[in-house]
Amino acid sequence: MTRQIVLDTETTGLSPEEGHRIVEIGLIELQGRRRTGRTFHTYLDPERDIDPGAEKVHGLSRERLTGEPKFEAIADRLLAFVAGAEVLIHNAPFDIGFLDAEMARLGREPFQTHCVAVVDTLAMAREMRPGQRNSLDVLCGHFGVSNEHRTLHGALLDAELLAEVYLQMTRGQESFAMFGDEGTIAAADELEWPLATPLPVLPASAQEIAAHEAVLAGMGKPEKPALWTVLQAG
């Protein structure tokens, strides 16, 4: 089963092409649509000033970040964390643009080459809710995910919120599950087919059949019986 990593960044500004840098990275690991408890979080020294608008969003000043590690120091740990995983990002082109710029400064391959795939949850939300606002705050409200504790943007906090929003957005996509060895739950794609032990067939009892027929009789009328009754007779 593919690991999923929910990722968010905070930056000094809006454009990596203008030399803006990442100041914070937060990642949450999901496995089998559940949080594993593994996270990756770090602040970064951007080695440059922070735009006032960006500082207002995340509250991180250059003085606060002085002495934090530089991207080069955490790059290997970051790439190891996402290796073999599908990475979920809200407005992925923005974060990927910054991550690729940081990788290019180190003379390394683009970020996406180190993970299985990148999924843009903003694009997913726009497909589900066309013509509506789909910011993380709006989606939290729509899907009932509490963000009352979010006064400023923060990479780890936003990754945690996005993980909950993503799980709500994709609730109908869980794999069919059955009992595996020793009574544990196993996803259908993790079972070996054909099954070593045939699935049991449990026929309905006479009492259950009678109760079912009574329900069908109550649903229909003498001149128009229930559709299931008609199909059975045919």
C-alpha positions as a Python dict, from the first residue, in 0.01 Angstrom:
ca = {
    (1, 'M'): (0, 0, 0),
    (2, 'T'): (145, 335, -107),
    (3, 'R'): (254, 567, 169),
    (4, 'Q'): (115, 918, 151),
    (5, 'I'): (289, 1228, 280),
    (6, 'V'): (98, 1553, 335),
    (7, 'L'): (333, 1849, 285),
    (8, 'D'): (318, 2223, 340),
    (9, 'T'): (572, 2504, 332),
    (10, 'E'): (596, 2865, 442),
    (11, 'T'): (812, 3107, 244),
    (12, 'T'): (968, 3454, 240),
    (13, 'G'): (747, 3563, -48),
    (14, 'L'): (546, 3449, -347),
    (15, 'S'): (804, 3383, -619),
    (16, 'P'): (1107, 3154, -616),
    (17, 'E'): (1209, 3313, -946),
    (18, 'E'): (1269, 3635, -751),
    (19, 'G'): (1493, 3456, -502),
    (20, 'H'): (1236, 3389, -232),
    (21, 'R'): (1309, 3093, -6),
    (22, 'I'): (1141, 2837, 217),
    (23, 'V'): (1131, 2922, 590),
    (24, 'E'): (935, 2623, 725),
    (25, 'I'): (846, 2271, 609),
    (26, 'G'): (592, 2035, 768),
    (27, 'L'): (507, 1679, 664),
    (28, 'I'): (257, 1421, 798),
    (29, 'E'): (271, 1051, 708),
    (30, 'L'): (-42, 852, 620),
    (31, 'Q'): (-55, 476, 571),
    (32, 'G'): (-377, 296, 483),
    (33, 'R'): (-567, 626, 523),
    (34, 'R'): (-451, 661, 882),
    (35, 'R'): (-192, 887, 1042),
    (36, 'T'): (109, 685, 1152),
    (37, 'G'): (235, 943, 1399),
    (38, 'R'): (550, 1007, 1193),
    (39, 'T'): (611, 1372, 1109),
    (40, 'F'): (889, 1587, 971),
    (41, 'H'): (912, 1952, 1071),
    (42, 'T'): (1178, 2217, 1059),
    (43, 'Y'): (1225, 2592, 1042),
    (44, 'L'): (1488, 2718, 798),
    (45, 'D'): (1719, 3015, 780),
    (46, 'P'): (1630, 3170, 442),
    (47, 'E'): (1946, 3384, 431),
    (48, 'R'): (1742, 3682, 311),
    (49, 'D'): (1474, 3927, 421),
    (50, 'I'): (1109, 3823, 445),
    (51, 'D'): (838, 4020, 266),
    (52, 'P'): (608, 4202, 513),
    (53, 'G'): (303, 4033, 359),
    (54, 'A'): (454, 3687, 406),
    (55, 'E'): (559, 3762, 764),
    (56, 'K'): (205, 3875, 840),
    (57, 'V'): (76, 3536, 719),
    (58, 'H'): (310, 3307, 912),
    (59, 'G'): (456, 3534, 1180),
    (60, 'L'): (818, 3432, 1117),
    (61, 'S'): (1076, 3710, 1108),
    (62, 'R'): (1432, 3695, 981),
    (63, 'E'): (1555, 3751, 1336),
    (64, 'R'): (1348, 3455, 1460),
    (65, 'L'): (1496, 3228, 1192),
    (66, 'T'): (1860, 3326, 1241),
    (67, 'G'): (2046, 3018, 1357),
    (68, 'E'): (1793, 2770, 1217),
    (69, 'P'): (1936, 2511, 973),
    (70, 'K'): (1976, 2597, 608),
    (71, 'F'): (1795, 2387, 345),
    (72, 'E'): (2118, 2210, 252),
    (73, 'A'): (2142, 2067, 604),
    (74, 'I'): (1797, 1904, 598),
    (75, 'A'): (1768, 1807, 230),
    (76, 'D'): (1872, 1443, 270),
    (77, 'R'): (1639, 1383, 564),
    (78, 'L'): (1352, 1546, 376),
    (79, 'L'): (1407, 1334, 65),
    (80, 'A'): (1436, 1017, 272),
    (81, 'F'): (1102, 1097, 437),
    (82, 'V'): (917, 1128, 102),
    (83, 'A'): (1099, 846, -80),
    (84, 'G'): (853, 591, -218),
    (85, 'A'): (552, 802, -116),
    (86, 'E'): (271, 989, -286),
    (87, 'V'): (294, 1352, -173),
    (88, 'L'): (-25, 1554, -115),
    (89, 'I'): (3, 1934, -139),
    (90, 'H'): (-264, 2206, -147),
    (91, 'N'): (-178, 2423, -448),
    (92, 'A'): (111, 2195, -536),
    (93, 'P'): (268, 2412, -809),
    (94, 'F'): (347, 2678, -547),
    (95, 'D'): (528, 2448, -302),
    (96, 'I'): (692, 2240, -575),
    (97, 'G'): (826, 2557, -736),
    (98, 'F'): (1002, 2650, -412),
    (99, 'L'): (1125, 2297, -343),
    (100, 'D'): (1265, 2263, -695),
    (101, 'A'): (1441, 2599, -661),
    (102, 'E'): (1602, 2484, -336),
    (103, 'M'): (1709, 2157, -499),
    (104, 'A'): (1853, 2345, -798),
    (105, 'R'): (2065, 2560, -566),
    (106, 'L'): (2222, 2237, -445),
    (107, 'G'): (2270, 2104, -798),
    (108, 'R'): (2024, 1822, -735),
    (109, 'E'): (1733, 1673, -930),
    (110, 'P'): (1382, 1822, -895),
    (111, 'F'): (1185, 1730, -585),
    (112, 'Q'): (926, 1521, -771),
    (113, 'T'): (1192, 1276, -890),
    (114, 'H'): (1236, 1162, -529),
    (115, 'C'): (874, 1055, -466),
    (116, 'V'): (617, 837, -642),
    (117, 'A'): (384, 1121, -738),
    (118, 'V'): (257, 1463, -633),
    (119, 'V'): (-119, 1514, -589),
    (120, 'D'): (-262, 1867, -587),
    (121, 'T'): (-549, 1866, -337),
    (122, 'L'): (-654, 2214, -453),
    (123, 'A'): (-716, 2075, -803),
    (124, 'M'): (-912, 1788, -646),
    (125, 'A'): (-1125, 2032, -447),
    (126, 'R'): (-1193, 2248, -753),
    (127, 'E'): (-1313, 1942, -941),
    (128, 'M'): (-1544, 1848, -654),
    (129, 'R'): (-1661, 2207, -589),
    (130, 'P'): (-1638, 2397, -919),
    (131, 'G'): (-1680, 2773, -902),
    (132, 'Q'): (-1638, 2784, -523),
    (133, 'R'): (-1357, 2902, -298),
    (134, 'N'): (-1137, 2610, -200),
    (135, 'S'): (-878, 2751, 37),
    (136, 'L'): (-774, 2528, 325),
    (137, 'D'): (-979, 2738, 570),
    (138, 'V'): (-1290, 2710, 351),
    (139, 'L'): (-1246, 2335, 310),
    (140, 'C'): (-1202, 2291, 685),
    (141, 'G'): (-1540, 2457, 734),
    (142, 'H'): (-1703, 2258, 454),
    (143, 'F'): (-1580, 1920, 580),
    (144, 'G'): (-1620, 1991, 950),
    (145, 'V'): (-1248, 1997, 1034),
    (146, 'S'): (-1183, 2227, 1331),
    (147, 'N'): (-924, 2498, 1264),
    (148, 'E'): (-1011, 2726, 1555),
    (149, 'H'): (-652, 2700, 1680),
    (150, 'R'): (-513, 2835, 1352),
    (151, 'T'): (-442, 3204, 1406),
    (152, 'L'): (-134, 3207, 1178),
    (153, 'H'): (-27, 2979, 896),
    (154, 'G'): (221, 2712, 1004),
    (155, 'A'): (363, 2436, 786),
    (156, 'L'): (308, 2147, 1028),
    (157, 'L'): (-31, 2271, 1148),
    (158, 'D'): (-150, 2324, 790),
    (159, 'A'): (-26, 1978, 690),
    (160, 'E'): (-224, 1829, 979),
    (161, 'L'): (-539, 2016, 873),
    (162, 'L'): (-489, 1919, 509),
    (163, 'A'): (-450, 1553, 607),
    (164, 'E'): (-791, 1563, 779),
    (165, 'V'): (-950, 1751, 487),
    (166, 'Y'): (-805, 1503, 235),
    (167, 'L'): (-943, 1206, 428),
    (168, 'Q'): (-1286, 1369, 433),
    (169, 'M'): (-1266, 1455, 61),
    (170, 'T'): (-1186, 1094, -30),
    (171, 'R'): (-1407, 906, 217),
    (172, 'G'): (-1566, 696, -58),
    (173, 'Q'): (-1231, 566, -183),
    (174, 'E'): (-1141, 322, 96),
    (175, 'S'): (-1033, -20, -21),
    (176, 'F'): (-1271, -309, 38),
    (177, 'A'): (-1147, -479, 352),
    (178, 'M'): (-1180, -833, 485),
    (179, 'F'): (-1044, -1029, 776),
    (180, 'G'): (-696, -1160, 718),
    (181, 'D'): (-477, -1386, 927),
    (182, 'E'): (-551, -1400, 1300),
    (183, 'G'): (-860, -1183, 1266),
    (184, 'T'): (-675, -870, 1151),
    (185, 'I'): (-825, -643, 891),
    (186, 'A'): (-658, -669, 551),
    (187, 'A'): (-720, -456, 242),
    (188, 'A'): (-839, -656, -59),
    (189, 'D'): (-526, -570, -256),
    (190, 'E'): (-310, -713, 24),
    (191, 'L'): (-478, -1056, 21),
    (192, 'E'): (-350, -1346, -185),
    (193, 'W'): (-595, -1471, -446),
    (194, 'P'): (-748, -1722, -467),
    (195, 'L'): (-814, -1734, -95),
    (196, 'A'): (-677, -2040, 83),
    (197, 'T'): (-1004, -2070, 279),
    (198, 'P'): (-1330, -2019, 84),
    (199, 'L'): (-1553, -1741, 209),
    (200, 'P'): (-1842, -1885, 412),
    (201, 'V'): (-2194, -1876, 265),
    (202, 'L'): (-2456, -1806, 532),
    (203, 'P'): (-2809, -1877, 402),
    (204, 'A'): (-3098, -1686, 552),
    (205, 'S'): (-3305, -1869, 811),
    (206, 'A'): (-3677, -1936, 769),
    (207, 'Q'): (-3753, -1661, 1019),
    (208, 'E'): (-3535, -1412, 828),
    (209, 'I'): (-3701, -1503, 496),
    (210, 'A'): (-4045, -1458, 649),
    (211, 'A'): (-3947, -1119, 795),
    (212, 'H'): (-3809, -1011, 457),
    (213, 'E'): (-4130, -1112, 277),
    (214, 'A'): (-4336, -923, 534),
    (215, 'V'): (-4133, -607, 470),
    (216, 'L'): (-4183, -642, 93),
    (217, 'A'): (-4557, -697, 138),
    (218, 'G'): (-4578, -381, 344),
    (219, 'M'): (-4395, -182, 75),
    (220, 'G'): (-4635, -278, -204),
    (221, 'K'): (-5006, -259, -274),
    (222, 'P'): (-5248, -537, -386),
    (223, 'E'): (-5267, -386, -734),
    (224, 'K'): (-4897, -291, -743),
    (225, 'P'): (-4666, -521, -546),
    (226, 'A'): (-4307, -421, -459),
    (227, 'L'): (-4067, -436, -755),
    (228, 'W'): (-3846, -702, -590),
    (229, 'T'): (-4154, -927, -549),
    (230, 'V'): (-4236, -886, -919),
    (231, 'L'): (-3877, -968, -1022),
    (232, 'Q'): (-3872, -1277, -802),
    (233, 'A'): (-4198, -1400, -953),
    (234, 'G'): (-4066, -1344, -1303),
}
